[in-house]
Amino acid sequence: MGQSIKSTRLSHRLVRDKGVLEFVEAARLLRSRGVAVVMRLIGSPDPGNPTSATQSELRGWSAERIVELPGYRTDIAAQYAAANIVCLPSYYGEVLPKTLVEAAACGRAVVTTNHPGCRDAID
């Protein structure tokens, strides 16, 4: 198999409304179809938020080896540089997601939702 596609989902908080579960399910679907893709879920849980991904879920995803979990990162420019695609499957109610603007400015392909804010970042 050739070189794999590298997809990254960047967010400081791993909450359900920002599409964490959808990103993981997309990784499962792509793997089941034999697509060579590395899916990196960057960020950390927000323990005070009831919609946060749990440590148990993160351990399960890690054990399943369906996504890479590098945690919270401060080297965001390097993360964009390492990705071919940046994915933000958010239905959070973003105004204009900085993640999408930064990814586009870095020349990365962007996958997002048709949700206000997210769709406004895409032409």
C-alpha positions as CSV (number, residue, x, y, z in Angstrom):
1,M,0.0,0.0,0.0
2,G,1.3,3.5,-0.8
3,Q,1.7,6.5,1.5
4,S,-1.2,7.0,3.9
5,I,-3.3,10.1,4.2
6,K,-2.8,12.0,7.4
7,S,-6.0,13.6,8.8
8,T,-5.9,15.8,11.9
9,R,-8.7,17.1,14.1
10,L,-7.5,20.0,16.2
11,S,-9.3,21.3,19.2
12,H,-8.2,22.2,22.7
13,R,-11.3,20.5,24.2
14,L,-12.4,17.1,23.1
15,V,-16.2,17.6,23.5
16,R,-18.9,15.7,21.6
17,D,-20.4,18.9,20.1
18,K,-17.1,19.5,18.3
19,G,-17.5,16.2,16.5
20,V,-15.1,13.9,18.4
21,L,-17.3,10.9,18.1
22,E,-17.9,11.5,14.4
23,F,-14.2,11.8,13.8
24,V,-13.6,8.4,15.5
25,E,-16.4,6.8,13.6
26,A,-15.0,8.2,10.3
27,A,-11.7,6.6,11.2
28,R,-13.4,3.2,11.8
29,L,-15.3,3.5,8.5
30,L,-12.1,4.4,6.5
31,R,-10.2,1.5,8.1
32,S,-13.0,-0.9,7.4
33,R,-12.8,0.1,3.8
34,G,-9.0,-0.4,3.7
35,V,-8.2,3.2,3.3
36,A,-4.6,4.0,4.4
37,V,-5.2,6.9,6.7
38,V,-3.7,8.1,10.0
39,M,-6.3,9.9,12.1
40,R,-4.9,12.2,14.8
41,L,-7.3,13.5,17.5
42,I,-5.5,16.4,19.1
43,G,-6.8,17.9,22.3
44,S,-7.6,16.9,25.8
45,P,-10.8,16.1,27.7
46,D,-12.7,18.9,29.5
47,P,-13.5,17.1,32.8
48,G,-16.0,19.7,34.0
49,N,-18.0,19.5,30.8
50,P,-20.7,16.8,30.6
51,T,-20.2,16.5,26.8
52,S,-16.5,15.8,27.1
53,A,-14.9,12.7,25.8
54,T,-14.0,10.5,28.8
55,Q,-10.7,9.1,29.8
56,S,-12.3,5.7,29.4
57,E,-13.3,6.5,25.8
58,L,-9.8,7.7,25.1
59,R,-8.3,4.5,26.5
60,G,-10.7,2.4,24.4
61,W,-9.8,4.3,21.2
62,S,-6.2,4.0,21.9
63,A,-6.4,0.3,22.5
64,E,-8.5,-0.1,19.3
65,R,-5.7,1.8,17.5
66,I,-8.3,3.6,15.5
67,V,-7.0,7.1,16.1
68,E,-3.7,8.6,17.4
69,L,-4.2,10.6,20.6
70,P,-1.3,13.0,21.1
71,G,-3.2,15.1,23.7
72,Y,-3.1,18.8,24.0
73,R,-0.4,20.4,21.9
74,T,1.1,23.9,21.6
75,D,3.0,23.2,18.3
76,I,-0.1,23.8,16.2
77,A,1.9,25.0,13.1
78,A,3.8,21.7,13.1
79,Q,0.6,19.8,13.5
80,Y,-0.9,21.5,10.4
81,A,2.4,20.8,8.5
82,A,2.2,17.1,9.3
83,A,-1.4,16.8,8.1
84,N,-2.8,16.5,4.6
85,I,-6.4,17.2,5.8
86,V,-7.8,19.0,8.8
87,C,-11.2,17.9,9.9
88,L,-13.5,19.8,12.2
89,P,-16.9,17.9,12.2
90,S,-18.4,20.4,14.7
91,Y,-22.0,21.3,15.4
92,Y,-21.0,23.3,18.5
93,G,-22.2,26.7,17.2
94,E,-18.9,28.1,16.3
95,V,-18.8,31.7,15.2
96,L,-15.8,31.3,12.8
97,P,-13.6,28.4,13.8
98,K,-10.0,29.5,14.1
99,T,-8.9,26.0,13.3
100,L,-10.5,26.1,9.9
101,V,-9.0,29.5,9.0
102,E,-5.5,28.4,10.2
103,A,-5.7,25.2,8.3
104,A,-6.8,26.9,5.1
105,A,-4.0,29.5,5.5
106,C,-1.5,26.6,5.8
107,G,-2.8,25.2,2.5
108,R,-4.5,22.2,4.0
109,A,-7.6,20.6,2.7
110,V,-10.5,21.1,5.2
111,V,-13.4,18.8,6.0
112,T,-16.1,20.3,8.2
113,T,-19.9,20.4,8.6
114,N,-22.6,22.4,6.9
115,H,-23.2,24.2,10.2
116,P,-23.2,28.0,10.8
117,G,-19.6,29.2,11.3
118,C,-18.0,26.1,9.9
119,R,-19.7,26.5,6.5
120,D,-18.8,30.2,6.6
121,A,-15.1,29.4,6.7
122,I,-15.3,27.5,3.4
123,D,-15.8,29.0,-0.1
